[in-house]
Amino acid sequence: MAITITAKQRDALCDLLLDRLDGIEDVRIAAQQGDFDTAQRLGREVSDDLQLVLNLGWGDDRSGGNVELRTSPEILRRALPRLEEAVRRHSAGHEPELAELREVGERNRLIEEACRHVLAELGDE
């Protein structure tokens, strides 16, 4: 049974995975510091992320259709929960800004609504 995701989902996953690959330097640092358990864990994460992005493709398929996941189930079971958690942490870190943007958006909507209403009541002159 083939598991598929949309091309947009693939593109979003690839963006996140490419961002996470910046962490490869952490593997070297942990190993140099003698923290081999951390180096092993981080190395596995980087390996999983890299294999996943390589199997997803680089977004060069512009057909807009579904993308078949060819990555092994073991890697998907390790990588996808980490990616979900990374997204949750990222979203939680931006929640105050998002709440402020929602408030500004609601204020702007009310102002536009009020302006249209008053102008409609005034009519054309």
Backbone atoms as SQL, in Angstrom:
CREATE TABLE atoms (id INTEGER PRIMARY KEY, chain TEXT, resi INTEGER, resn TEXT, atom TEXT, x REAL, y REAL, z REAL);
INSERT INTO atoms VALUES
  (1, 'A', 1, 'MET', 'N', 0.842, -1.187, 0.000),
  (2, 'A', 1, 'MET', 'CA', 0.000, 0.000, 0.000),
  (3, 'A', 1, 'MET', 'C', 0.887, 1.250, 0.000),
  (4, 'A', 2, 'ALA', 'N', 0.716, 2.072, -0.989),
  (5, 'A', 2, 'ALA', 'CA', 1.493, 3.307, -1.091),
  (6, 'A', 2, 'ALA', 'C', 0.869, 4.391, -0.214),
  (7, 'A', 3, 'ILE', 'N', 1.715, 5.087, 0.522),
  (8, 'A', 3, 'ILE', 'CA', 1.272, 6.226, 1.321),
  (9, 'A', 3, 'ILE', 'C', 1.643, 7.479, 0.546),
  (10, 'A', 4, 'THR', 'N', 0.673, 8.376, 0.381),
  (11, 'A', 4, 'THR', 'CA', 0.930, 9.597, -0.368),
  (12, 'A', 4, 'THR', 'C', 0.573, 10.820, 0.460),
  (13, 'A', 5, 'ILE', 'N', 1.208, 11.921, 0.110),
  (14, 'A', 5, 'ILE', 'CA', 0.871, 13.235, 0.648),
  (15, 'A', 5, 'ILE', 'C', 0.755, 14.177, -0.546),
  (16, 'A', 6, 'THR', 'N', 0.198, 15.350, -0.321),
  (17, 'A', 6, 'THR', 'CA', 0.065, 16.301, -1.419),
  (18, 'A', 6, 'THR', 'C', 1.421, 16.956, -1.699),
  (19, 'A', 7, 'ALA', 'N', 1.536, 17.528, -2.873),
  (20, 'A', 7, 'ALA', 'CA', 2.767, 18.232, -3.242),
  (21, 'A', 7, 'ALA', 'C', 3.017, 19.408, -2.303),
  (22, 'A', 8, 'LYS', 'N', 1.961, 20.098, -1.883),
  (23, 'A', 8, 'LYS', 'CA', 2.130, 21.220, -0.948),
  (24, 'A', 8, 'LYS', 'C', 2.622, 20.734, 0.410),
  (25, 'A', 9, 'GLN', 'N', 2.098, 19.579, 0.859),
  (26, 'A', 9, 'GLN', 'CA', 2.580, 19.013, 2.117),
  (27, 'A', 9, 'GLN', 'C', 4.049, 18.632, 1.991),
  (28, 'A', 10, 'ARG', 'N', 4.414, 18.039, 0.857),
  (29, 'A', 10, 'ARG', 'CA', 5.805, 17.684, 0.609),
  (30, 'A', 10, 'ARG', 'C', 6.694, 18.921, 0.652),
  (31, 'A', 11, 'ASP', 'N', 6.261, 19.996, 0.001),
  (32, 'A', 11, 'ASP', 'CA', 7.063, 21.214, -0.028),
  (33, 'A', 11, 'ASP', 'C', 7.260, 21.780, 1.374),
  (34, 'A', 12, 'ALA', 'N', 6.200, 21.752, 2.183),
  (35, 'A', 12, 'ALA', 'CA', 6.300, 22.246, 3.556),
  (36, 'A', 12, 'ALA', 'C', 7.248, 21.368, 4.377),
  (37, 'A', 13, 'LEU', 'N', 7.124, 20.059, 4.217),
  (38, 'A', 13, 'LEU', 'CA', 8.030, 19.143, 4.914),
  (39, 'A', 13, 'LEU', 'C', 9.473, 19.385, 4.501),
  (40, 'A', 14, 'CYS', 'N', 9.714, 19.545, 3.211),
  (41, 'A', 14, 'CYS', 'CA', 11.073, 19.780, 2.729),
  (42, 'A', 14, 'CYS', 'C', 11.646, 21.071, 3.295),
  (43, 'A', 15, 'ASP', 'N', 10.847, 22.119, 3.368),
  (44, 'A', 15, 'ASP', 'CA', 11.319, 23.379, 3.949),
  (45, 'A', 15, 'ASP', 'C', 11.780, 23.169, 5.388),
  (46, 'A', 16, 'LEU', 'N', 10.951, 22.484, 6.169),
  (47, 'A', 16, 'LEU', 'CA', 11.302, 22.226, 7.567),
  (48, 'A', 16, 'LEU', 'C', 12.540, 21.344, 7.655),
  (49, 'A', 17, 'LEU', 'N', 12.594, 20.294, 6.850),
  (50, 'A', 17, 'LEU', 'CA', 13.741, 19.386, 6.888),
  (51, 'A', 17, 'LEU', 'C', 15.035, 20.101, 6.523),
  (52, 'A', 18, 'LEU', 'N', 14.985, 20.958, 5.517),
  (53, 'A', 18, 'LEU', 'CA', 16.188, 21.698, 5.130),
  (54, 'A', 18, 'LEU', 'C', 16.630, 22.634, 6.251),
  (55, 'A', 19, 'ASP', 'N', 15.679, 23.251, 6.938),
  (56, 'A', 19, 'ASP', 'CA', 16.024, 24.092, 8.093),
  (57, 'A', 19, 'ASP', 'C', 16.702, 23.256, 9.175),
  (58, 'A', 20, 'ARG', 'N', 16.155, 22.073, 9.427),
  (59, 'A', 20, 'ARG', 'CA', 16.693, 21.209, 10.474),
  (60, 'A', 20, 'ARG', 'C', 18.092, 20.698, 10.142),
  (61, 'A', 21, 'LEU', 'N', 18.422, 20.576, 8.869),
  (62, 'A', 21, 'LEU', 'CA', 19.744, 20.078, 8.500),
  (63, 'A', 21, 'LEU', 'C', 20.856, 21.047, 8.901),
  (64, 'A', 22, 'ASP', 'N', 20.494, 22.281, 9.234),
  (65, 'A', 22, 'ASP', 'CA', 21.488, 23.210, 9.780),
  (66, 'A', 22, 'ASP', 'C', 22.084, 22.667, 11.077),
  (67, 'A', 23, 'GLY', 'N', 21.356, 21.778, 11.743),
  (68, 'A', 23, 'GLY', 'CA', 21.806, 21.220, 13.009),
  (69, 'A', 23, 'GLY', 'C', 22.895, 20.174, 12.890),
  (70, 'A', 24, 'ILE', 'N', 23.356, 19.901, 11.689),
  (71, 'A', 24, 'ILE', 'CA', 24.409, 18.888, 11.523),
  (72, 'A', 24, 'ILE', 'C', 25.677, 19.290, 12.277),
  (73, 'A', 25, 'GLU', 'N', 25.910, 20.553, 12.422),
  (74, 'A', 25, 'GLU', 'CA', 27.083, 21.039, 13.156),
  (75, 'A', 25, 'GLU', 'C', 27.025, 20.600, 14.624),
  (76, 'A', 26, 'ASP', 'N', 25.821, 20.466, 15.161),
  (77, 'A', 26, 'ASP', 'CA', 25.665, 20.032, 16.554),
  (78, 'A', 26, 'ASP', 'C', 26.203, 18.624, 16.770),
  (79, 'A', 27, 'VAL', 'N', 26.141, 17.784, 15.741),
  (80, 'A', 27, 'VAL', 'CA', 26.678, 16.424, 15.845),
  (81, 'A', 27, 'VAL', 'C', 28.184, 16.502, 16.064),
  (82, 'A', 28, 'ARG', 'N', 28.850, 17.301, 15.268),
  (83, 'A', 28, 'ARG', 'CA', 30.305, 17.443, 15.392),
  (84, 'A', 28, 'ARG', 'C', 30.689, 18.011, 16.750),
  (85, 'A', 29, 'ILE', 'N', 29.967, 19.033, 17.188),
  (86, 'A', 29, 'ILE', 'CA', 30.275, 19.668, 18.480),
  (87, 'A', 29, 'ILE', 'C', 30.114, 18.665, 19.621),
  (88, 'A', 30, 'ALA', 'N', 29.018, 17.918, 19.620),
  (89, 'A', 30, 'ALA', 'CA', 28.790, 16.930, 20.682),
  (90, 'A', 30, 'ALA', 'C', 29.891, 15.876, 20.675),
  (91, 'A', 31, 'ALA', 'N', 30.290, 15.411, 19.507),
  (92, 'A', 31, 'ALA', 'CA', 31.344, 14.396, 19.415),
  (93, 'A', 31, 'ALA', 'C', 32.676, 14.954, 19.904),
  (94, 'A', 32, 'GLN', 'N', 33.004, 16.193, 19.523),
  (95, 'A', 32, 'GLN', 'CA', 34.262, 16.801, 19.969),
  (96, 'A', 32, 'GLN', 'C', 34.282, 16.992, 21.482),
  (97, 'A', 33, 'GLN', 'N', 33.107, 17.219, 22.067),
  (98, 'A', 33, 'GLN', 'CA', 33.030, 17.410, 23.511),
  (99, 'A', 33, 'GLN', 'C', 32.961, 16.078, 24.262),
  (100, 'A', 34, 'GLY', 'N', 32.969, 14.984, 23.523),
  (101, 'A', 34, 'GLY', 'CA', 32.926, 13.671, 24.144),
  (102, 'A', 34, 'GLY', 'C', 31.538, 13.229, 24.569),
  (103, 'A', 35, 'ASP', 'N', 30.524, 13.963, 24.168),
  (104, 'A', 35, 'ASP', 'CA', 29.135, 13.603, 24.482),
  (105, 'A', 35, 'ASP', 'C', 28.613, 12.704, 23.362),
  (106, 'A', 36, 'PHE', 'N', 29.071, 11.457, 23.397),
  (107, 'A', 36, 'PHE', 'CA', 28.793, 10.551, 22.294),
  (108, 'A', 36, 'PHE', 'C', 27.338, 10.093, 22.246),
  (109, 'A', 37, 'ASP', 'N', 26.663, 10.059, 23.391),
  (110, 'A', 37, 'ASP', 'CA', 25.236, 9.719, 23.373),
  (111, 'A', 37, 'ASP', 'C', 24.450, 10.779, 22.606),
  (112, 'A', 38, 'THR', 'N', 24.742, 12.035, 22.889),
  (113, 'A', 38, 'THR', 'CA', 24.069, 13.131, 22.179),
  (114, 'A', 38, 'THR', 'C', 24.462, 13.126, 20.706),
  (115, 'A', 39, 'ALA', 'N', 25.734, 12.916, 20.420),
  (116, 'A', 39, 'ALA', 'CA', 26.186, 12.869, 19.030),
  (117, 'A', 39, 'ALA', 'C', 25.481, 11.746, 18.273),
  (118, 'A', 40, 'GLN', 'N', 25.314, 10.592, 18.923),
  (119, 'A', 40, 'GLN', 'CA', 24.630, 9.460, 18.293),
  (120, 'A', 40, 'GLN', 'C', 23.166, 9.804, 18.003),
  (121, 'A', 41, 'ARG', 'N', 22.495, 10.392, 19.005),
  (122, 'A', 41, 'ARG', 'CA', 21.076, 10.748, 18.830),
  (123, 'A', 41, 'ARG', 'C', 20.907, 11.790, 17.733),
  (124, 'A', 42, 'LEU', 'N', 21.717, 12.832, 17.781),
  (125, 'A', 42, 'LEU', 'CA', 21.618, 13.892, 16.773),
  (126, 'A', 42, 'LEU', 'C', 21.993, 13.377, 15.392),
  (127, 'A', 43, 'GLY', 'N', 23.007, 12.519, 15.334),
  (128, 'A', 43, 'GLY', 'CA', 23.407, 11.939, 14.052),
  (129, 'A', 43, 'GLY', 'C', 22.280, 11.127, 13.436),
  (130, 'A', 44, 'ARG', 'N', 21.572, 10.355, 14.249),
  (131, 'A', 44, 'ARG', 'CA', 20.432, 9.569, 13.758),
  (132, 'A', 44, 'ARG', 'C', 19.347, 10.511, 13.236),
  (133, 'A', 45, 'GLU', 'N', 19.076, 11.591, 13.974),
  (134, 'A', 45, 'GLU', 'CA', 18.038, 12.544, 13.546),
  (135, 'A', 45, 'GLU', 'C', 18.415, 13.185, 12.209),
  (136, 'A', 46, 'VAL', 'N', 19.656, 13.606, 12.087),
  (137, 'A', 46, 'VAL', 'CA', 20.106, 14.221, 10.834),
  (138, 'A', 46, 'VAL', 'C', 20.019, 13.213, 9.692),
  (139, 'A', 47, 'SER', 'N', 20.437, 11.985, 9.967),
  (140, 'A', 47, 'SER', 'CA', 20.372, 10.938, 8.945),
  (141, 'A', 47, 'SER', 'C', 18.935, 10.694, 8.501),
  (142, 'A', 48, 'ASP', 'N', 18.025, 10.582, 9.468),
  (143, 'A', 48, 'ASP', 'CA', 16.608, 10.378, 9.140),
  (144, 'A', 48, 'ASP', 'C', 16.061, 11.541, 8.320),
  (145, 'A', 49, 'ASP', 'N', 16.372, 12.761, 8.770),
  (146, 'A', 49, 'ASP', 'CA', 15.868, 13.949, 8.068),
  (147, 'A', 49, 'ASP', 'C', 16.408, 14.005, 6.644),
  (148, 'A', 50, 'LEU', 'N', 17.684, 13.709, 6.486),
  (149, 'A', 50, 'LEU', 'CA', 18.283, 13.756, 5.159),
  (150, 'A', 50, 'LEU', 'C', 17.692, 12.674, 4.245),
  (151, 'A', 51, 'GLN', 'N', 17.520, 11.468, 4.763),
  (152, 'A', 51, 'GLN', 'CA', 16.925, 10.415, 3.948),
  (153, 'A', 51, 'GLN', 'C', 15.497, 10.776, 3.555),
  (154, 'A', 52, 'LEU', 'N', 14.761, 11.367, 4.479),
  (155, 'A', 52, 'LEU', 'CA', 13.379, 11.748, 4.176),
  (156, 'A', 52, 'LEU', 'C', 13.337, 12.812, 3.090),
  (157, 'A', 53, 'VAL', 'N', 14.154, 13.846, 3.206),
  (158, 'A', 53, 'VAL', 'CA', 14.122, 14.909, 2.196),
  (159, 'A', 53, 'VAL', 'C', 14.612, 14.389, 0.849),
  (160, 'A', 54, 'LEU', 'N', 15.592, 13.506, 0.858),
  (161, 'A', 54, 'LEU', 'CA', 16.062, 12.937, -0.412),
  (162, 'A', 54, 'LEU', 'C', 14.974, 12.105, -1.077),
  (163, 'A', 55, 'ASN', 'N', 14.211, 11.367, -0.297),
  (164, 'A', 55, 'ASN', 'CA', 13.147, 10.535, -0.849),
  (165, 'A', 55, 'ASN', 'C', 11.911, 11.340, -1.241),
  (166, 'A', 56, 'LEU', 'N', 11.704, 12.477, -0.597),
  (167, 'A', 56, 'LEU', 'CA', 10.559, 13.318, -0.954),
  (168, 'A', 56, 'LEU', 'C', 10.807, 14.061, -2.259),
  (169, 'A', 57, 'GLY', 'N', 12.051, 14.299, -2.572),
  (170, 'A', 57, 'GLY', 'CA', 12.381, 15.108, -3.734),
  (171, 'A', 57, 'GLY', 'C', 12.539, 16.555, -3.314),
  (172, 'A', 58, 'TRP', 'N', 12.964, 17.351, -4.228),
  (173, 'A', 58, 'TRP', 'CA', 13.284, 18.750, -3.924),
  (174, 'A', 58, 'TRP', 'C', 12.190, 19.702, -4.388),
  (175, 'A', 59, 'GLY', 'N', 11.033, 19.177, -4.712),
  (176, 'A', 59, 'GLY', 'CA', 9.949, 20.035, -5.155),
  (177, 'A', 59, 'GLY', 'C', 10.032, 20.374, -6.623),
  (178, 'A', 60, 'ASP', 'N', 10.856, 19.636, -7.359),
  (179, 'A', 60, 'ASP', 'CA', 11.002, 19.934, -8.783),
  (180, 'A', 60, 'ASP', 'C', 9.865, 19.349, -9.611),
  (181, 'A', 61, 'ASP', 'N', 9.062, 18.485, -9.003),
  (182, 'A', 61, 'ASP', 'CA', 7.888, 17.935, -9.693),
  (183, 'A', 61, 'ASP', 'C', 6.741, 18.918, -9.487),
  (184, 'A', 62, 'ARG', 'N', 6.418, 19.653, -10.496),
  (185, 'A', 62, 'ARG', 'CA', 5.388, 20.697, -10.398),
  (186, 'A', 62, 'ARG', 'C', 4.022, 20.217, -10.874),
  (187, 'A', 63, 'SER', 'N', 3.809, 18.912, -10.882),
  (188, 'A', 63, 'SER', 'CA', 2.528, 18.392, -11.360),
  (189, 'A', 63, 'SER', 'C', 1.394, 18.747, -10.405),
  (190, 'A', 64, 'GLY', 'N', 1.754, 19.030, -9.156),
  (191, 'A', 64, 'GLY', 'CA', 0.729, 19.399, -8.184),
  (192, 'A', 64, 'GLY', 'C', -0.048, 18.213, -7.654),
  (193, 'A', 65, 'GLY', 'N', 0.305, 17.026, -8.075),
  (194, 'A', 65, 'GLY', 'CA', -0.399, 15.831, -7.625),
  (195, 'A', 65, 'GLY', 'C', 0.140, 15.321, -6.309),
  (196, 'A', 66, 'ASN', 'N', -0.269, 14.109, -5.987),
  (197, 'A', 66, 'ASN', 'CA', 0.194, 13.491, -4.764),
  (198, 'A', 66, 'ASN', 'C', 1.621, 12.977, -4.925),
  (199, 'A', 67, 'VAL', 'N', 2.321, 12.891, -3.811),
  (200, 'A', 67, 'VAL', 'CA', 3.698, 12.432, -3.781),
  (201, 'A', 67, 'VAL', 'C', 3.741, 11.156, -2.951),
  (202, 'A', 68, 'GLU', 'N', 4.300, 10.111, -3.523),
  (203, 'A', 68, 'GLU', 'CA', 4.398, 8.844, -2.807),
  (204, 'A', 68, 'GLU', 'C', 5.596, 8.886, -1.860),
  (205, 'A', 69, 'LEU', 'N', 5.363, 8.466, -0.618),
  (206, 'A', 69, 'LEU', 'CA', 6.444, 8.386, 0.353),
  (207, 'A', 69, 'LEU', 'C', 7.192, 7.082, 0.136),
  (208, 'A', 70, 'ARG', 'N', 8.451, 7.194, -0.256),
  (209, 'A', 70, 'ARG', 'CA', 9.274, 6.014, -0.519),
  (210, 'A', 70, 'ARG', 'C', 10.252, 5.747, 0.618),
  (211, 'A', 71, 'THR', 'N', 10.183, 6.562, 1.654),
  (212, 'A', 71, 'THR', 'CA', 11.067, 6.398, 2.806),
  (213, 'A', 71, 'THR', 'C', 10.605, 5.204, 3.625),
  (214, 'A', 72, 'SER', 'N', 11.549, 4.492, 4.217),
  (215, 'A', 72, 'SER', 'CA', 11.206, 3.292, 4.985),
  (216, 'A', 72, 'SER', 'C', 10.284, 3.641, 6.155),
  (217, 'A', 73, 'PRO', 'N', 9.390, 2.723, 6.507),
  (218, 'A', 73, 'PRO', 'CA', 8.496, 2.958, 7.649),
  (219, 'A', 73, 'PRO', 'C', 9.256, 3.256, 8.936),
  (220, 'A', 74, 'GLU', 'N', 10.413, 2.632, 9.139),
  (221, 'A', 74, 'GLU', 'CA', 11.188, 2.875, 10.361),
  (222, 'A', 74, 'GLU', 'C', 11.619, 4.334, 10.459),
  (223, 'A', 75, 'ILE', 'N', 12.090, 4.868, 9.345),
  (224, 'A', 75, 'ILE', 'CA', 12.512, 6.276, 9.347),
  (225, 'A', 75, 'ILE', 'C', 11.305, 7.184, 9.545),
  (226, 'A', 76, 'LEU', 'N', 10.208, 6.893, 8.868),
  (227, 'A', 76, 'LEU', 'CA', 9.001, 7.715, 9.031),
  (228, 'A', 76, 'LEU', 'C', 8.525, 7.699, 10.480),
  (229, 'A', 77, 'ARG', 'N', 8.571, 6.543, 11.118),
  (230, 'A', 77, 'ARG', 'CA', 8.122, 6.440, 12.515),
  (231, 'A', 77, 'ARG', 'C', 9.038, 7.203, 13.469),
  (232, 'A', 78, 'ARG', 'N', 10.301, 7.330, 13.126),
  (233, 'A', 78, 'ARG', 'CA', 11.221, 8.111, 13.964),
  (234, 'A', 78, 'ARG', 'C', 11.136, 9.597, 13.644),
  (235, 'A', 79, 'ALA', 'N', 11.111, 9.932, 12.353),
  (236, 'A', 79, 'ALA', 'CA', 11.240, 11.336, 11.942),
  (237, 'A', 79, 'ALA', 'C', 9.948, 12.130, 12.101),
  (238, 'A', 80, 'LEU', 'N', 8.833, 11.560, 11.708),
  (239, 'A', 80, 'LEU', 'CA', 7.596, 12.349, 11.692),
  (240, 'A', 80, 'LEU', 'C', 7.156, 12.826, 13.075),
  (241, 'A', 81, 'PRO', 'N', 7.252, 12.024, 14.135),
  (242, 'A', 81, 'PRO', 'CA', 6.916, 12.576, 15.458),
  (243, 'A', 81, 'PRO', 'C', 7.827, 13.736, 15.862),
  (244, 'A', 82, 'ARG', 'N', 9.116, 13.648, 15.499),
  (245, 'A', 82, 'ARG', 'CA', 10.037, 14.764, 15.796),
  (246, 'A', 82, 'ARG', 'C', 9.637, 16.011, 15.033),
  (247, 'A', 83, 'LEU', 'N', 9.227, 15.838, 13.771),
  (248, 'A', 83, 'LEU', 'CA', 8.817, 16.992, 12.975),
  (249, 'A', 83, 'LEU', 'C', 7.546, 17.611, 13.531),
  (250, 'A', 84, 'GLU', 'N', 6.605, 16.763, 13.941),
  (251, 'A', 84, 'GLU', 'CA', 5.373, 17.275, 14.564),
  (252, 'A', 84, 'GLU', 'C', 5.692, 18.088, 15.809),
  (253, 'A', 85, 'GLU', 'N', 6.576, 17.559, 16.644),
  (254, 'A', 85, 'GLU', 'CA', 6.954, 18.262, 17.872),
  (255, 'A', 85, 'GLU', 'C', 7.664, 19.573, 17.552),
  (256, 'A', 86, 'ALA', 'N', 8.518, 19.578, 16.553),
  (257, 'A', 86, 'ALA', 'CA', 9.206, 20.812, 16.160),
  (258, 'A', 86, 'ALA', 'C', 8.204, 21.878, 15.724),
  (259, 'A', 87, 'VAL', 'N', 7.182, 21.455, 14.983),
  (260, 'A', 87, 'VAL', 'CA', 6.160, 22.400, 14.527),
  (261, 'A', 87, 'VAL', 'C', 5.348, 22.920, 15.714),
  (262, 'A', 88, 'ARG', 'N', 5.026, 22.040, 16.655),
  (263, 'A', 88, 'ARG', 'CA', 4.278, 22.484, 17.840),
  (264, 'A', 88, 'ARG', 'C', 5.081, 23.501, 18.648),
  (265, 'A', 89, 'ARG', 'N', 6.368, 23.213, 18.852),
  (266, 'A', 89, 'ARG', 'CA', 7.218, 24.149, 19.610),
  (267, 'A', 89, 'ARG', 'C', 7.328, 25.490, 18.872),
  (268, 'A', 90, 'HIS', 'N', 7.478, 25.426, 17.564),
  (269, 'A', 90, 'HIS', 'CA', 7.590, 26.649, 16.763),
  (270, 'A', 90, 'HIS', 'C', 6.314, 27.464, 16.871),
  (271, 'A', 91, 'SER', 'N', 5.175, 26.808, 16.730),
  (272, 'A', 91, 'SER', 'CA', 3.890, 27.513, 16.812),
  (273, 'A', 91, 'SER', 'C', 3.681, 28.112, 18.199),
  (274, 'A', 92, 'ALA', 'N', 4.002, 27.331, 19.227),
  (275, 'A', 92, 'ALA', 'CA', 3.826, 27.824, 20.600),
  (276, 'A', 92, 'ALA', 'C', 4.706, 29.041, 20.855),
  (277, 'A', 93, 'GLY', 'N', 5.898, 29.041, 20.299),
  (278, 'A', 93, 'GLY', 'CA', 6.804, 30.166, 20.473),
  (279, 'A', 93, 'GLY', 'C', 6.310, 31.440, 19.809),
  (280, 'A', 94, 'HIS', 'N', 5.451, 31.301, 18.821),
  (281, 'A', 94, 'HIS', 'CA', 4.938, 32.465, 18.088),
  (282, 'A', 94, 'HIS', 'C', 3.500, 32.818, 18.475),
  (283, 'A', 95, 'GLU', 'N', 2.937, 32.114, 19.435),
  (284, 'A', 95, 'GLU', 'CA', 1.534, 32.346, 19.785),
  (285, 'A', 95, 'GLU', 'C', 1.240, 33.785, 20.211),
  (286, 'A', 96, 'PRO', 'N', 2.093, 34.435, 21.024),
  (287, 'A', 96, 'PRO', 'CA', 1.790, 35.837, 21.373),
  (288, 'A', 96, 'PRO', 'C', 1.704, 36.739, 20.141),
  (289, 'A', 97, 'GLU', 'N', 2.633, 36.562, 19.196),
  (290, 'A', 97, 'GLU', 'CA', 2.605, 37.385, 17.985),
  (291, 'A', 97, 'GLU', 'C', 1.382, 37.075, 17.137),
  (292, 'A', 98, 'LEU', 'N', 1.014, 35.779, 17.065),
  (293, 'A', 98, 'LEU', 'CA', -0.159, 35.395, 16.287),
  (294, 'A', 98, 'LEU', 'C', -1.430, 35.970, 16.899),
  (295, 'A', 99, 'ALA', 'N', -1.510, 35.947, 18.226),
  (296, 'A', 99, 'ALA', 'CA', -2.680, 36.513, 18.904),
  (297, 'A', 99, 'ALA', 'C', -2.782, 38.006, 18.621),
  (298, 'A', 100, 'GLU', 'N', -1.642, 38.690, 18.654),
  (299, 'A', 100, 'GLU', 'CA', -1.647, 40.127, 18.358),
  (300, 'A', 100, 'GLU', 'C', -2.076, 40.379, 16.913),
  (301, 'A', 101, 'LEU', 'N', -1.593, 39.565, 15.979),
  (302, 'A', 101, 'LEU', 'CA', -2.000, 39.716, 14.581),
  (303, 'A', 101, 'LEU', 'C', -3.492, 39.476, 14.398),
  (304, 'A', 102, 'ARG', 'N', -4.029, 38.494, 15.121),
  (305, 'A', 102, 'ARG', 'CA', -5.476, 38.248, 15.040),
  (306, 'A', 102, 'ARG', 'C', -6.258, 39.444, 15.561),
  (307, 'A', 103, 'GLU', 'N', -5.769, 40.044, 16.665),
  (308, 'A', 103, 'GLU', 'CA', -6.446, 41.229, 17.219),
  (309, 'A', 103, 'GLU', 'C', -6.392, 42.390, 16.230),
  (310, 'A', 104, 'VAL', 'N', -5.244, 42.619, 15.629),
  (311, 'A', 104, 'VAL', 'CA', -5.103, 43.694, 14.641),
  (312, 'A', 104, 'VAL', 'C', -6.008, 43.415, 13.445),
  (313, 'A', 105, 'GLY', 'N', -6.042, 42.164, 13.006),
  (314, 'A', 105, 'GLY', 'CA', -6.917, 41.799, 11.890),
  (315, 'A', 105, 'GLY', 'C', -8.374, 42.047, 12.210),
  (316, 'A', 106, 'GLU', 'N', -8.805, 41.693, 13.411),
  (317, 'A', 106, 'GLU', 'CA', -10.201, 41.922, 13.807),
  (318, 'A', 106, 'GLU', 'C', -10.491, 43.414, 13.906),
  (319, 'A', 107, 'ARG', 'N', -9.555, 44.191, 14.464),
  (320, 'A', 107, 'ARG', 'CA', -9.736, 45.646, 14.542),
  (321, 'A', 107, 'ARG', 'C', -9.868, 46.237, 13.151),
  (322, 'A', 108, 'ASN', 'N', -8.995, 45.816, 12.236),
  (323, 'A', 108, 'ASN', 'CA', -9.050, 46.340, 10.872),
  (324, 'A', 108, 'ASN', 'C', -10.359, 45.969, 10.186),
  (325, 'A', 109, 'ARG', 'N', -10.824, 44.740, 10.405),
  (326, 'A', 109, 'ARG', 'CA', -12.095, 44.318, 9.827),
  (327, 'A', 109, 'ARG', 'C', -13.231, 45.196, 10.337),
  (328, 'A', 110, 'LEU', 'N', -13.239, 45.486, 11.650),
  (329, 'A', 110, 'LEU', 'CA', -14.295, 46.328, 12.229),
  (330, 'A', 110, 'LEU', 'C', -14.231, 47.752, 11.687),
  (331, 'A', 111, 'ILE', 'N', -13.032, 48.278, 11.514),
  (332, 'A', 111, 'ILE', 'CA', -12.891, 49.635, 10.965),
  (333, 'A', 111, 'ILE', 'C', -13.417, 49.691, 9.538),
  (334, 'A', 112, 'GLU', 'N', -13.020, 48.699, 8.713),
  (335, 'A', 112, 'GLU', 'CA', -13.516, 48.663, 7.336),
  (336, 'A', 112, 'GLU', 'C', -15.028, 48.547, 7.307),
  (337, 'A', 113, 'GLU', 'N', -15.573, 47.701, 8.170),
  (338, 'A', 113, 'GLU', 'CA', -17.022, 47.518, 8.239),
  (339, 'A', 113, 'GLU', 'C', -17.713, 48.821, 8.628),
  (340, 'A', 114, 'ALA', 'N', -17.149, 49.524, 9.625),
  (341, 'A', 114, 'ALA', 'CA', -17.733, 50.793, 10.063),
  (342, 'A', 114, 'ALA', 'C', -17.666, 51.835, 8.954),
  (343, 'A', 115, 'CYS', 'N', -16.542, 51.928, 8.279),
  (344, 'A', 115, 'CYS', 'CA', -16.392, 52.905, 7.194),
  (345, 'A', 115, 'CYS', 'C', -17.400, 52.644, 6.081),
  (346, 'A', 116, 'ARG', 'N', -17.517, 51.384, 5.656),
  (347, 'A', 116, 'ARG', 'CA', -18.482, 51.048, 4.602),
  (348, 'A', 116, 'ARG', 'C', -19.909, 51.371, 5.036),
  (349, 'A', 117, 'HIS', 'N', -20.230, 51.064, 6.305),
  (350, 'A', 117, 'HIS', 'CA', -21.582, 51.310, 6.805),
  (351, 'A', 117, 'HIS', 'C', -21.905, 52.812, 6.805),
  (352, 'A', 118, 'VAL', 'N', -20.985, 53.604, 7.354),
  (353, 'A', 118, 'VAL', 'CA', -21.229, 55.049, 7.447),
  (354, 'A', 118, 'VAL', 'C', -21.324, 55.654, 6.053),
  (355, 'A', 119, 'LEU', 'N', -20.416, 55.277, 5.155),
  (356, 'A', 119, 'LEU', 'CA', -20.460, 55.811, 3.804),
  (357, 'A', 119, 'LEU', 'C', -21.747, 55.405, 3.078),
  (358, 'A', 120, 'ALA', 'N', -22.193, 54.191, 3.326),
  (359, 'A', 120, 'ALA', 'CA', -23.452, 53.743, 2.713),
  (360, 'A', 120, 'ALA', 'C', -24.619, 54.557, 3.236),
  (361, 'A', 121, 'GLU', 'N', -24.613, 54.850, 4.532),
  (362, 'A', 121, 'GLU', 'CA', -25.682, 55.657, 5.144),
  (363, 'A', 121, 'GLU', 'C', -25.673, 57.080, 4.626),
  (364, 'A', 122, 'LEU', 'N', -24.501, 57.597, 4.372),
  (365, 'A', 122, 'LEU', 'CA', -24.408, 58.971, 3.853),
  (366, 'A', 122, 'LEU', 'C', -24.901, 59.065, 2.426),
  (367, 'A', 123, 'GLY', 'N', -24.730, 57.977, 1.706),
  (368, 'A', 123, 'GLY', 'CA', -25.184, 57.971, 0.313),
  (369, 'A', 123, 'GLY', 'C', -24.297, 58.848, -0.566),
  (370, 'A', 124, 'ASP', 'N', -24.631, 58.895, -1.852),
  (371, 'A', 124, 'ASP', 'CA', -23.873, 59.692, -2.807),
  (372, 'A', 124, 'ASP', 'C', -24.349, 61.125, -2.764),
  (373, 'A', 125, 'GLU', 'N', -23.450, 62.042, -2.883),
  (374, 'A', 125, 'GLU', 'CA', -23.807, 63.456, -2.987),
  (375, 'A', 125, 'GLU', 'C', -23.182, 64.066, -4.184);
